[in-house]
Amino acid sequence: MLGSSSAGNSTLIWNSGTAILVDCGFSPAYITWRLEKLGLSIADLSGLLITHVHGDHVNDSTIRKLVRERVPIYCPPQIEPYLRRRYSGLARASHQGLLKVIKKTEAELDEFVIRAFKVPHDSDGGCFGYNIFYDAGGRTKKVSVSTDMAHTTKSVVGHIANSDVIVIESNYDVDMLENSARPVWLKRRIREEGHLSNDQCAESLLQIMDKSQTLPKSIALAHISQECNTNALALQCTELALDRQGISGVNVFETHPDRPGRTITV
């Protein structure tokens, strides 16, 4: 995770031959800086996947930089018209043939296979998570990313099950949200249409693992609220839930709003 919060989200997934971003909610300078730390540049990217239209996941200046570098941008068809109308960079990408709609169940992006799946979140055109698959010597590796989700559905559980790495949001602590200075309408929106609480995240992970034949190696807790949560509370909630179920050997990592989280190797 190059960074994750209500102010910006971007996840980098790469191997020796292919590098992709899931969302680009940061400035081009920030993205460039973080990629350079890993020996990459924007021009090295094989593509960008966009989950939904909210501004903490799409930075128009970064989109324009990607277009200048001829990096293809992928999204499900439901959100494509909203992206074009809201962001001039994506309208330009569409005009230049760089905005590509994922029309089928899966799409190939160099060495990766990409699958989008719908998640509940209050965004125009809907919101999507992504499975990223890679064939590593006959064994398929699977990374699942879902940073915004109001609640878990059976479909979401099925799509994330059997992942090697799961990126999932653990947005807020219930008590901290209720005691915050946020207006009532915003608290309701977060609870009912917006995001997973720490408890909901932990419960979702237990459901996912119950449906999995193999447990994930690593879990990254994303979109942790800076006002209504702490990294310590998010980590504690998930780790305690796993411990109560007797689940061991799964690494749970925090993410940060303004710096990368730990690099996870699969």
NORKACOR-V761527 format. One record per backbone hydrogen bond with DSSP energy under -1.0 kcal/mol. NH is the residue of the N-H (numbers start at 0). CO is the residue of the C=O. Records with the same first field share a line. If there is no record, write none. Layout:
NH: CO + CO
This chain:
1: 9
2: 9
3: 255
4: 7
8: 55
9: 2
10: 21
12: 19
14: 17
19: 12
20: 46
21: 10
22: 48
23: 56
24: 8
30: 26
31: 27
32: 28
33: 29
34: 30
35: 31
36: 32
37: 34
38: 35
39: 34
43: 40
44: 41
45: 18
47: 71
48: 20
49: 73
56: 53
58: 23
62: 58
63: 59
64: 60
65: 61
66: 62
67: 63
68: 64
69: 66
70: 65
72: 97
73: 47
74: 99
78: 75
82: 78
83: 79
84: 80
85: 81
86: 82
90: 86
91: 87
92: 88
93: 89
94: 90
95: 91
96: 93
97: 92
98: 92
99: 72
101: 74
102: 100
106: 113
108: 111
111: 108
112: 132
113: 106
114: 130
116: 128
118: 126
121: 192
122: 120
125: 122
127: 50
128: 116
129: 144
130: 114
131: 142
132: 112
133: 140
135: 138
138: 135
140: 133
142: 131
143: 164
144: 129
145: 166
149: 119
156: 152
157: 153
158: 154
159: 155
160: 156
163: 141
164: 141
165: 217
166: 143
167: 219
168: 145
169: 221
170: 195
172: 227
176: 172
177: 173
178: 174
179: 176
186: 182
187: 183
188: 184
189: 185
190: 186
191: 187
192: 188
193: 188
194: 189
197: 171
200: 196
201: 197
202: 198
203: 199
204: 200
205: 201
206: 202
207: 203
208: 204
209: 205
210: 206
211: 208
216: 163
217: 163
218: 250
219: 165
220: 252
221: 167
224: 170
233: 229
234: 230
235: 231
236: 232
237: 233
238: 234
239: 235
240: 236
241: 237
242: 238
243: 239
244: 240
245: 242
246: 241
250: 216
252: 218
260: 0
